[in-house]
């Protein structure tokens, strides 16, 4: 083999390796997107099924992605749990959740919040007439989460309820004109 043939042969090998890395890079991005979108533990088999890649390639790409997250020192991490792998916020940042994300609201509480938002401001006594006495509990929960503000009625025993700026920011609702 001549030197020129040897260099050409090595160049072809380099192109193959680059093609493999690009394919691997695409797989890595797909895995990252799947873990983000699923937001729950996902098995290697599920990922392989979704991406169409062989199980071994998926496992190698996932291990590389996990190492990349560890190396970059981001607020996110990929961990193995019972049921598969998941992309999650590192525990050191969990305290941010309290300020940025509300607790899970059940359907009844969400309906109460919707009633307050639609009629804001609304008297608590009127809300209780609409939603029943369970609305008192919902209002307390919504006030604690910062979605509703409660102020005493000047000439009565009830409270005025209105949604807060936090509610508007969270649900991406523009403030009404003054």
C-alpha positions in Angstrom: 0.0 0.0 0.0 1.3 3.4 -0.9 1.5 6.3 1.5 -1.3 8.1 -0.5 -3.5 5.0 -0.2 -2.8 4.7 3.5 -3.7 8.3 4.1 -6.9 7.9 2.0 -7.8 4.8 4.0 -7.3 6.6 7.3 -9.3 9.6 6.1 -12.2 7.2 5.3 -11.9 5.8 8.8 -12.0 9.3 10.3 -15.1 10.1 8.2 -16.8 6.9 9.5 -15.9 7.8 13.1 -17.2 11.4 12.6 -20.5 10.0 11.1 -20.8 7.6 14.1 -20.3 10.5 16.5 -22.9 12.6 14.7 -25.3 9.8 14.8 -24.5 9.3 18.5 -24.9 13.0 19.1 -28.3 12.9 17.6 -29.2 9.9 19.8 -27.9 11.7 22.8 -30.1 14.7 22.1 -33.1 12.4 21.5 -32.5 10.7 24.8 -32.3 14.1 26.6 -35.5 15.2 25.0 -37.3 12.0 25.9 -36.2 12.2 29.5 -37.3 15.8 29.7 -40.7 15.3 28.0 -41.6 12.1 29.8 -40.8 13.7 33.2 -40.8 10.2 34.8 -38.5 7.2 35.0 -38.0 5.7 31.5 -36.4 2.4 30.8 -33.7 1.8 28.3 -36.1 -0.4 26.3 -38.7 2.4 26.1 -36.0 4.8 24.9 -34.7 2.3 22.3 -38.3 1.8 21.1 -38.9 5.5 20.8 -35.6 6.3 19.1 -35.3 3.1 17.0 -31.7 2.6 18.0 -30.4 -0.7 19.4 -30.5 -1.1 23.1 -26.7 -1.2 23.5 -26.3 2.1 21.6 -29.0 3.7 23.7 -27.2 2.5 26.9 -23.8 3.8 25.7 -25.3 7.2 24.7 -27.2 7.5 28.0 -24.1 6.8 30.0 -22.3 9.4 28.0 -25.1 11.9 28.6 -25.0 11.2 32.3 -21.3 11.8 32.4 -21.8 15.0 30.4 -24.3 16.3 33.0 -21.9 15.4 35.8 -19.0 17.2 34.1 -20.9 20.4 33.3 -22.1 20.8 36.9 -25.6 21.9 35.9 -28.7 22.2 38.2 -30.1 19.0 36.4 -28.9 15.5 36.7 -29.8 12.1 35.1 -30.3 9.4 37.7 -31.3 5.8 37.6 -34.4 5.0 39.7 -36.7 2.1 40.1 -38.5 2.1 36.8 -35.8 3.6 34.7 -33.8 6.8 34.2 -35.0 10.4 34.7 -33.9 13.9 34.2 -34.4 15.8 37.4 -33.4 18.9 39.4 -30.5 18.2 41.8 -31.7 18.0 45.4 -29.6 21.1 46.4 -32.0 23.2 44.2 -35.3 21.8 45.6 -35.8 24.8 47.8 -36.4 26.9 44.6 -39.5 24.8 43.9 -41.4 26.3 46.7 -41.2 29.8 45.2 -41.5 28.9 41.6 -43.9 26.0 41.4 -47.2 25.6 43.3 -48.1 22.4 45.1 -50.3 20.1 43.1 -53.8 21.4 43.2 -56.7 19.0 43.0 -59.5 19.6 40.5 -61.9 21.1 43.1 -59.3 23.6 44.2 -58.5 24.5 40.6 -62.2 25.1 40.0 -62.3 27.4 43.1 -59.3 29.3 41.8 -60.9 29.6 38.4 -64.1 31.1 40.0 -62.0 33.6 41.9 -60.0 34.5 38.8 -63.1 35.0 36.7 -65.0 37.1 39.2 -62.0 38.8 40.9 -62.6 40.5 43.2 -65.3 38.3 44.7 -66.7 38.1 48.3 -65.8 34.9 50.0 -69.5 34.5 51.0 -70.4 34.6 47.3 -67.7 32.1 46.5 -69.0 29.8 49.2 -72.5 30.1 47.7 -71.1 29.1 44.3 -68.7 26.3 45.4 -70.0 25.2 48.8 -68.4 25.3 52.2 -65.3 23.4 51.0 -64.3 26.7 49.4 -63.0 27.9 52.8 -60.4 25.2 52.7 -59.5 25.9 49.1 -59.1 29.6 49.8 -56.8 28.9 52.7 -54.7 26.7 50.5 -54.6 29.3 47.6 -53.7 32.1 50.0 -50.9 30.0 51.4 -49.6 29.3 47.9 -49.7 33.0 47.1 -52.3 32.8 44.3 -55.1 34.6 46.1 -55.1 37.7 48.3 -57.8 38.0 51.1 -58.8 41.4 52.5 -61.6 42.1 55.0 -64.8 43.7 53.7 -65.2 47.2 55.2 -68.9 47.0 56.0 -69.4 43.3 56.5 -68.0 40.1 57.9 -66.8 38.5 54.7 -63.5 38.9 52.8 -62.8 40.1 49.3 -60.8 37.6 47.3 -58.7 38.4 44.3 -55.9 36.8 42.4 -52.3 38.0 42.9 -49.5 38.9 40.6 -47.9 35.5 41.3 -51.1 33.9 39.9 -50.8 36.0 36.8 -47.1 35.3 36.3 -47.6 31.6 36.9 -50.5 31.2 34.5 -49.0 33.8 32.1 -52.1 36.1 32.3 -51.6 39.8 31.7 -52.7 42.1 34.4 -56.0 43.9 33.8 -55.8 47.6 33.0 -56.2 49.9 36.1 
